[in-house]
Amino acid sequence: MQQVKFIDLGLMDYKKAWDYQEDLFSGIVQIKVNNRTLADESQLPTNSYLLFCEHPHVYTLGNTGDKEHLLISENQLKEKNATYYKINRGGDITYHGPGQIVGYPILDLDNFFTDIHKYLRFLEEMVIRTLAEYGVIGERSSGETGVWIDASNPLKARKICAMGVRASRWVTMHGFALNVNTDLGYFGNIIPCGIDKAVTSLDKELGYKVDEEEVKQKLKYHFSELFSCELI
């Protein structure tokens, strides 16, 4: 069984967490590049990681995104104690902030399966199974990445978990953001993921504040089940 190192970074500035991801990601990629020149018995193993964290208010724009989907100016960002980054993941613009569980799986998919579509579906399934434990029905929306509530009803569809990843040489980074006790007002400053639909959070769906540590444990359990790995 594959082992994945779990690290909870707690509340961390976005740029600091991004740099940390990049260091781990680059280290794995470099090992894989070096291994190509070595005999099998001399090759080094690669590690995989699952990082959890929470960010201060920040907006991030993916490499295929449109900055026009950020609806406020830099001065207004400062007034809201928020920051903004253009980053190297797929997808458009999203918000991260307190009360949101952000997960960054940094996996060498050569040790699991080499299929990015399947990888994204597994991340969605992890969230769907976690929500189900609270009696909330999470769904996929055709042609879109992430997890939704009432996905098939255009008048009610609302996104609870955004996803955007980067992969190179079958090594992943970036990941998912699950709204748990999130201040959804901050989403009003953007067109989330470039899609003009509503967003929601677990506490809004349930009507009470949710224990985030409990949610993390459920996410970890379903991650390890889906990826057939041991979190260490």
TORTI-779673 format. One record per residue: residue in three letters; x, y, z of N, C-alpha, C, O in turn. Coordinates in steps of 0.2 Angstrom, whole numbers, padded with zeros to 4 digits, always signed. Layout:
REM residues N
AlaXYZXYZXYZXYZ...
REM end
This chain:
REM residues 232
Met+0004-0006+0000+0000+0000+0000+0004+0006+0000+0009+0007+0004Gln+0003+0011-0004+0006+0017-0005+0006+0021+0002+0000+0021+0005Gln+0011+0025+0004+0010+0029+0010+0010+0036+0007+0014+0038+0003Val+0006+0040+0010+0006+0048+0009+0007+0051+0015+0004+0050+0020Lys+0012+0056+0015+0013+0060+0021+0008+0066+0022+0007+0070+0017Phe+0004+0065+0027-0001+0071+0029+0002+0076+0033+0005+0075+0038Ile+0001+0082+0031+0004+0088+0035-0002+0093+0035-0005+0095+0030Asp-0004+0095+0041-0009+0101+0042-0005+0107+0044-0002+0108+0049Leu-0005+0112+0039-0001+0118+0039-0005+0123+0043-0002+0128+0045Gly-0011+0122+0045-0015+0127+0049-0016+0133+0045-0017+0133+0039Leu-0017+0139+0048-0018+0145+0045-0011+0147+0042-0007+0149+0046Met-0011+0148+0035-0005+0150+0032-0006+0155+0026-0011+0154+0022Asp-0002+0160+0026-0002+0164+0020-0002+0161+0014+0002+0156+0013Tyr-0006+0163+0009-0006+0159+0003+0001+0158-0001+0002+0153-0003Lys+0004+0164-0001+0011+0163-0005+0016+0158-0001+0019+0155-0005Lys+0016+0158+0005+0020+0154+0009+0018+0147+0008+0022+0142+0007Ala+0011+0145+0007+0009+0138+0006+0011+0136-0001+0012+0131-0002Trp+0010+0141-0006+0011+0140-0013+0019+0138-0014+0020+0133-0017Asp+0023+0142-0010+0030+0141-0011+0032+0134-0008+0036+0130-0011Tyr+0029+0132-0002+0030+0125+0001+0028+0120-0004+0031+0115-0005Gln+0022+0121-0007+0020+0116-0012+0025+0115-0018+0027+0110-0020Glu+0027+0121-0020+0032+0121-0026+0038+0117-0024+0041+0114-0028Asp+0041+0118-0018+0047+0115-0016+0046+0107-0016+0050+0103-0018Leu+0040+0105-0013+0039+0097-0013+0038+0095-0020+0041+0090-0022Phe+0034+0098-0024+0033+0097-0031+0039+0096-0035+0040+0091-0039Ser+0043+0101-0035+0049+0102-0039+0054+0096-0036+0058+0093-0041Gly+0054+0094-0030+0059+0089-0027+0057+0082-0030+0061+0078-0032Ile+0050+0081-0031+0048+0075-0034+0049+0074-0041+0052+0069-0043Val+0048+0080-0045+0049+0080-0052+0057+0079-0053+0058+0075-0058Gln+0061+0082-0049+0068+0081-0050+0071+0074-0049+0075+0072-0053Ile+0068+0071-0044+0070+0064-0043+0068+0060-0049+0071+0055-0051Lys+0062+0061-0052+0059+0057-0058+0064+0058-0064+0065+0054-0068Val+0066+0065-0065+0070+0066-0070+0077+0063-0069+0080+0060-0074Asn+0080+0063-0063+0086+0060-0062+0086+0052-0063+0090+0049-0065Asn+0080+0049-0061+0079+0042-0061+0079+0039-0068+0081+0034-0070Arg+0078+0044-0073+0078+0041-0080+0084+0040-0083+0085+0036-0088Thr+0090+0042-0079+0097+0041-0081+0100+0035-0077+0106+0033-0078Leu+0096+0032-0073+0099+0027-0068+0096+0020-0069+0090+0020-0072Ala+0100+0015-0068+0097+0008-0068+0092+0008-0063+0092+0011-0058Asp+0087+0003-0064+0082+0002-0060+0084+0001-0052+0080+0004-0048Glu+0089-0002-0051+0091-0004-0044+0094+0003-0041+0094+0003-0034Ser+0096+0008-0045+0099+0014-0042+0094+0019-0041+0095+0025-0039Gln+0088+0018-0044+0083+0024-0044+0080+0025-0037+0079+0021-0033Leu+0079+0032-0035+0076+0034-0029+0069+0034-0029+0065+0035-0034Pro+0065+0032-0023+0058+0032-0023+0056+0039-0022+0059+0044-0020Thr+0050+0040-0024+0047+0047-0023+0041+0047-0018+0038+0042-0017Asn+0041+0052-0014+0036+0053-0009+0030+0056-0012+0030+0060-0017Ser+0024+0055-0008+0018+0059-0010+0016+0062-0003+0017+0060+0002Tyr+0012+0068-0004+0010+0072+0002+0002+0074+0001+0000+0075-0005Leu-0001+0075+0007-0007+0078+0007-0007+0083+0012-0006+0082+0018Leu-0007+0090+0009-0007+0095+0014-0014+0098+0015-0018+0099+0010Phe-0016+0100+0021-0022+0104+0023-0020+0110+0025-0015+0111+0029Cys-0024+0115+0024-0022+0122+0027-0028+0126+0026-0034+0124+0023Glu-0028+0132+0029-0033+0137+0029-0029+0144+0027-0024+0145+0029His-0032+0148+0023-0029+0154+0021-0032+0160+0024-0038+0160+0024Pro-0028+0166+0025-0032+0172+0026-0035+0174+0019-0034+0171+0014His-0039+0179+0019-0043+0181+0013-0039+0182+0007-0034+0186+0007Val-0040+0178+0002-0036+0178-0004-0040+0176-0010-0044+0172-0010Tyr-0039+0179-0016-0042+0177-0022-0036+0175-0027-0031+0178-0027Thr-0037+0169-0030-0032+0166-0034-0035+0165-0041-0041+0163-0042Leu-0031+0167-0046-0034+0166-0053-0029+0161-0057-0023+0161-0057Gly-0032+0156-0060-0029+0150-0063-0026+0153-0070-0028+0158-0072Asn-0022+0149-0073-0018+0151-0079-0023+0151-0085-0021+0154-0090Thr-0029+0149-0085-0034+0150-0090-0039+0155-0089-0044+0155-0092Gly-0039+0158-0083-0044+0162-0080-0044+0169-0083-0039+0171-0087Asp-0049+0173-0082-0050+0180-0084-0050+0185-0078-0054+0184-0074Lys-0045+0189-0078-0045+0194-0072-0051+0198-0072-0053+0201-0066Glu-0055+0199-0077-0061+0203-0077-0066+0199-0072-0071+0203-0070His-0065+0193-0070-0069+0190-0065-0068+0192-0058-0072+0190-0054Leu-0063+0196-0057-0062+0199-0051-0065+0206-0051-0063+0210-0055Leu-0070+0207-0047-0075+0213-0048-0073+0219-0044-0077+0224-0044Ile-0067+0218-0040-0065+0224-0036-0058+0226-0038-0054+0222-0041Ser-0057+0232-0036-0050+0235-0037-0045+0233-0032-0047+0230-0027Glu-0039+0235-0034-0033+0233-0029-0034+0237-0022-0033+0234-0017Asn-0037+0243-0023-0038+0247-0016-0044+0244-0012-0043+0243-0006Gln-0049+0241-0016-0054+0238-0012-0052+0231-0009-0054+0229-0004Leu-0047+0228-0013-0044+0222-0010-0041+0223-0003-0042+0220+0002Lys-0037+0229-0003-0034+0231+0003-0039+0232+0009-0038+0231+0015Glu-0044+0236+0007-0049+0237+0012-0053+0231+0015-0055+0231+0021Lys-0053+0226+0011-0056+0220+0014-0050+0215+0016-0052+0209+0018Asn-0044+0218+0017-0039+0213+0020-0038+0207+0016-0036+0202+0019Ala-0038+0208+0009-0038+0202+0005-0032+0203+0000-0030+0209-0001Thr-0029+0198-0002-0024+0198-0007-0026+0194-0014-0031+0191-0014Tyr-0022+0195-0019-0023+0192-0025-0017+0189-0029-0012+0192-0028Tyr-0018+0183-0031-0012+0180-0035-0014+0177-0041-0020+0174-0042Lys-0010+0178-0047-0011+0174-0053-0007+0168-0052-0001+0169-0051Ile-0010+0162-0053-0006+0156-0051-0006+0151-0057-0009+0152-0062Asn-0002+0145-0056-0001+0141-0061-0005+0134-0060-0002+0129-0062Arg-0011+0135-0059-0016+0129-0059-0021+0130-0065-0021+0136-0068Gly-0025+0125-0066-0030+0126-0071-0036+0129-0067-0036+0130-0061Gly-0041+0131-0071-0047+0135-0069-0046+0142-0069-0042+0145-0071Asp-0052+0145-0066-0053+0152-0066-0051+0155-0059-0046+0153-0056Ile-0055+0160-0057-0054+0163-0051-0058+0160-0045-0064+0158-0046Thr-0055+0160-0039-0059+0157-0034-0056+0161-0027-0051+0165-0028Tyr-0060+0160-0022-0058+0163-0015-0056+0158-0010-0059+0153-0010His-0051+0160-0006-0049+0156-0001-0050+0160+0006-0048+0166+0005Gly-0052+0157+0011-0052+0161+0017-0053+0157+0023-0054+0151+0023Pro-0054+0160+0029-0055+0157+0035-0062+0153+0035-0067+0155+0032Gly-0062+0147+0038-0068+0143+0038-0068+0138+0032-0073+0135+0031Gln-0063+0138+0028-0063+0134+0022-0057+0129+0023-0051+0131+0024Ile-0058+0123+0021-0053+0118+0021-0050+0117+0014-0053+0116+0009Val-0043+0119+0014-0040+0119+0007-0035+0113+0007-0032+0112+0012Gly-0036+0108+0002-0032+0102+0002-0027+0103-0004-0030+0104-0010Tyr-0021+0101-0003-0016+0101-0009-0013+0094-0009-0008+0093-0005Pro-0016+0089-0013-0012+0083-0014-0006+0084-0018-0007+0086-0024Ile+0000+0082-0016+0006+0082-0020+0008+0075-0021+0011+0072-0017Leu+0005+0072-0026+0006+0065-0028+0010+0063-0034+0009+0067-0039Asp+0014+0058-0033+0017+0055-0039+0012+0050-0042+0011+0044-0040Leu+0008+0052-0047+0003+0047-0050+0005+0041-0053+0002+0036-0054Asp+0012+0041-0054+0015+0035-0057+0014+0029-0051+0015+0023-0053Asn+0013+0031-0045+0013+0027-0039+0005+0025-0038+0004+0020-0034Phe+0001+0028-0042-0006+0027-0041-0010+0025-0048-0011+0019-0049Phe-0011+0030-0052-0013+0028-0059-0012+0035-0063-0012+0040-0060Thr-0011+0034-0069-0009+0040-0073-0015+0042-0077-0015+0040-0083Asp-0019+0045-0074-0026+0048-0077-0028+0054-0073-0031+0053-0068Ile-0027+0060-0076-0029+0066-0073-0037+0066-0072-0039+0069-0067His-0040+0064-0077-0048+0064-0076-0050+0060-0070-0054+0062-0066Lys-0047+0054-0070-0049+0050-0064-0047+0053-0057-0050+0052-0053Tyr-0041+0056-0057-0038+0059-0051-0043+0065-0049-0045+0065-0043Leu-0046+0069-0054-0051+0074-0052-0057+0071-0049-0060+0073-0045Arg-0059+0066-0053-0066+0062-0050-0065+0059-0043-0070+0059-0039Phe-0059+0057-0042-0058+0054-0035-0058+0060-0030-0061+0059-0024Leu-0055+0066-0031-0055+0071-0027-0063+0073-0026-0065+0075-0020Glu-0067+0074-0031-0074+0075-0030-0077+0070-0026-0081+0072-0022Glu-0076+0064-0027-0079+0058-0024-0077+0059-0016-0082+0057-0012Met-0071+0060-0015-0069+0061-0008-0074+0066-0004-0076+0065+0001Val-0075+0072-0008-0079+0077-0005-0086+0075-0004-0090+0076+0001Ile-0089+0072-0010-0096+0069-0010-0097+0065-0004-0102+0065-0001Arg-0093+0060-0003-0093+0055+0003-0093+0059+0009-0097+0057+0014Thr-0089+0064+0010-0088+0067+0016-0095+0071+0018-0098+0071+0023Leu-0098+0074+0013-0104+0078+0013-0110+0073+0015-0114+0075+0019Ala-0109+0067+0012-0115+0062+0014-0115+0061+0021-0121+0059+0024Glu-0109+0061+0024-0109+0059+0032-0113+0064+0036-0115+0063+0041Tyr-0114+0070+0033-0118+0076+0036-0125+0076+0033-0129+0081+0035Gly-0127+0071+0029-0134+0071+0026-0135+0076+0020-0140+0078+0018Val-0129+0079+0018-0129+0083+0012-0127+0080+0006-0122+0076+0005Ile-0131+0081+0000-0130+0077-0006-0126+0081-0011-0128+0086-0013Gly-0120+0080-0011-0115+0083-0016-0115+0080-0023-0116+0074-0023Glu-0115+0084-0028-0116+0081-0035-0110+0084-0039-0107+0089-0038Arg-0109+0081-0045-0105+0083-0050-0110+0087-0055-0115+0086-0056Ser-0107+0092-0058-0110+0096-0063-0107+0095-0070-0101+0096-0071Ser-0111+0092-0075-0108+0090-0081-0104+0096-0084-0106+0101-0085Gly-0098+0094-0086-0093+0098-0090-0089+0103-0085-0085+0107-0087Glu-0091+0103-0078-0087+0107-0074-0084+0103-0068-0086+0097-0067Thr-0079+0106-0065-0075+0102-0060-0077+0105-0053-0078+0111-0053Gly-0077+0101-0048-0079+0103-0042-0085+0099-0039-0088+0094-0042Val-0088+0101-0034-0094+0098-0031-0099+0103-0029-0098+0109-0027Trp-0105+0101-0031-0111+0106-0031-0117+0103-0027-0117+0097-0025Ile-0122+0107-0025-0128+0105-0022-0133+0107-0027-0133+0112-0030Asp-0138+0102-0028-0143+0103-0033-0141+0105-0040-0143+0110-0043Ala-0136+0101-0042-0132+0103-0048-0136+0103-0054-0135+0107-0059Ser-0142+0099-0054-0146+0098-0060-0151+0104-0061-0155+0104-0066Asn-0152+0108-0056-0157+0113-0055-0154+0120-0056-0151+0122-0052Pro-0154+0123-0062-0151+0129-0064-0153+0135-0059-0149+0139-0058Leu-0159+0134-0056-0161+0140-0051-0158+0139-0044-0158+0143-0040Lys-0156+0133-0043-0154+0131-0036-0147+0129-0035-0144+0129-0030Ala-0144+0127-0041-0137+0125-0041-0132+0129-0037-0132+0136-0038Arg-0128+0127-0033-0123+0131-0029-0117+0126-0028-0118+0120-0026Lys-0111+0130-0028-0105+0126-0028-0103+0126-0020-0103+0131-0017Ile-0101+0120-0018-0098+0120-0011-0091+0118-0011-0087+0119-0006Cys-0088+0116-0016-0081+0114-0017-0078+0116-0024-0080+0113-0029Ala-0073+0120-0024-0069+0122-0030-0063+0117-0031-0060+0115-0026Met-0061+0116-0037-0055+0112-0038-0051+0115-0044-0054+0117-0049Gly-0045+0115-0043-0040+0117-0049-0033+0114-0047-0031+0114-0042Val-0031+0110-0052-0024+0107-0051-0019+0108-0057-0021+0111-0062Arg-0013+0107-0055-0008+0107-0060-0004+0100-0060-0004+0097-0054Ala-0002+0098-0066+0002+0091-0066+0007+0092-0071+0007+0094-0076Ser+0013+0089-0069+0019+0088-0073+0022+0082-0072+0024+0080-0066Arg+0024+0078-0077+0027+0071-0076+0023+0067-0071+0026+0063-0067Trp+0017+0068-0071+0012+0064-0067+0013+0066-0060+0011+0062-0055Val+0015+0072-0058+0016+0074-0051+0011+0080-0051+0010+0084-0055Thr+0006+0080-0046+0001+0085-0045+0003+0090-0040+0007+0089-0035Met-0001+0096-0040-0001+0101-0035-0007+0105-0035-0011+0104-0040His-0008+0110-0031-0014+0113-0030-0020+0108-0028-0018+0102-0027Gly-0026+0109-0029-0031+0104-0026-0038+0107-0026-0041+0109-0030Phe-0041+0106-0019-0048+0108-0018-0049+0113-0012-0044+0113-0008Ala-0054+0116-0012-0056+0121-0007-0063+0119-0005-0068+0121-0009Leu-0065+0117+0001-0071+0115+0003-0074+0120+0008-0071+0121+0013Asn-0079+0123+0006-0082+0128+0011-0086+0125+0017-0091+0121+0016Val-0083+0126+0023-0086+0123+0029-0090+0128+0033-0096+0129+0033Asn-0086+0133+0036-0089+0139+0040-0087+0145+0036-0085+0150+0040Thr-0087+0145+0030-0084+0151+0026-0089+0157+0026-0095+0156+0025Asp-0086+0163+0026-0089+0169+0025-0091+0170+0017-0086+0172+0014Leu-0097+0168+0015-0098+0168+0008-0099+0175+0005-0099+0175-0001Gly-0099+0180+0009-0099+0187+0006-0093+0188+0002-0094+0192-0003Tyr-0087+0185+0003-0081+0187-0001-0082+0184-0008-0079+0187-0012Phe-0086+0179-0009-0087+0177-0016-0091+0182-0020-0091+0182-0026Gly-0094+0187-0017-0098+0192-0021-0093+0197-0024-0096+0201-0029Asn-0087+0196-0023-0082+0201-0026-0079+0197-0033-0075+0200-0036Ile-0081+0191-0034-0079+0188-0040-0085+0184-0044-0090+0184-0041Ile-0083+0182-0050-0087+0177-0053-0084+0170-0052-0079+0169-0056Pro-0086+0167-0047-0082+0161-0045-0081+0156-0051-0086+0153-0054Cys-0075+0154-0052-0073+0149-0057-0075+0151-0064-0076+0147-0069Gly-0077+0158-0065-0079+0160-0071-0087+0158-0072-0089+0159-0078Ile-0090+0156-0067-0097+0153-0068-0101+0157-0064-0101+0158-0058Asp-0106+0160-0067-0111+0165-0063-0116+0161-0060-0122+0161-0061Lys-0114+0157-0055-0119+0153-0051-0117+0154-0043-0112+0157-0042Ala-0122+0152-0039-0121+0153-0032-0116+0148-0029-0114+0143-0032Val-0114+0150-0023-0109+0146-0019-0113+0145-0012-0117+0149-0010Thr-0111+0140-0009-0113+0138-0002-0108+0135+0002-0102+0135+0000Ser-0110+0134+0008-0105+0131+0013-0109+0125+0017-0115+0125+0017Leu-0105+0121+0020-0108+0116+0024-0112+0119+0030-0117+0116+0031Asp-0109+0124+0033-0113+0127+0039-0120+0130+0036-0125+0130+0040Lys-0120+0133+0030-0126+0136+0028-0131+0130+0026-0137+0131+0027Glu-0129+0125+0023-0133+0119+0021-0136+0116+0028-0142+0114+0028Leu-0132+0116+0033-0134+0112+0039-0138+0117+0044-0142+0115+0048Gly-0136+0123+0044-0139+0128+0048-0136+0129+0055-0138+0132+0060Tyr-0130+0126+0055-0126+0127+0061-0118+0126+0060-0116+0124+0055Lys-0114+0129+0064-0107+0129+0063-0104+0122+0064-0106+0118+0068Val-0100+0120+0060-0097+0113+0059-0090+0113+0062-0086+0117+0061Asp-0089+0107+0065-0082+0106+0068-0077+0104+0062-0078+0099+0059Glu-0073+0109+0061-0069+0108+0055-0064+0102+0056-0062+0099+0051Glu-0061+0101+0062-0057+0096+0063-0060+0089+0061-0057+0084+0059Glu-0067+0089+0063-0070+0082+0061-0071+0082+0054-0070+0076+0051Val-0072+0087+0050-0073+0087+0043-0066+0084+0040-0066+0080+0035Lys-0060+0087+0043-0054+0085+0040-0053+0077+0041-0050+0074+0037Gln-0055+0075+0047-0054+0068+0048-0058+0064+0043-0056+0058+0040Lys-0064+0066+0041-0068+0062+0036-0065+0063+0029-0065+0058+0026Leu-0062+0069+0028-0059+0069+0021-0053+0065+0021-0052+0061+0016Lys-0049+0064+0026-0043+0060+0026-0045+0053+0025-0042+0049+0021Tyr-0050+0051+0029-0053+0044+0028-0055+0042+0021-0052+0037+0018His-0059+0046+0018-0061+0045+0011-0055+0045+0006-0055+0042+0001Phe-0051+0050+0007-0045+0050+0003-0041+0044+0003-0039+0041-0002Ser-0040+0041+0009-0036+0035+0010-0039+0029+0007-0036+0025+0004Glu-0046+0029+0007-0050+0024+0004-0050+0024-0003-0049+0019-0006Leu-0051+0030-0006-0051+0030-0013-0044+0029-0017-0044+0026-0022Phe-0039+0032-0014-0032+0031-0017-0029+0025-0014-0023+0024-0016Ser-0032+0021-0010-0029+0015-0007-0022+0016-0005-0017+0013-0006Cys-0022+0021+0000-0015+0023+0003-0016+0023+0010-0022+0024+0013Glu-0010+0024+0014-0010+0025+0021-0007+0032+0022-0002+0034+0020Leu-0011+0036+0026-0009+0043+0028-0004+0042+0034-0006+0039+0039Ile+0002+0045+0033+0006+0044+0039+0009+0051+0041+0012+0052+0046
REM end
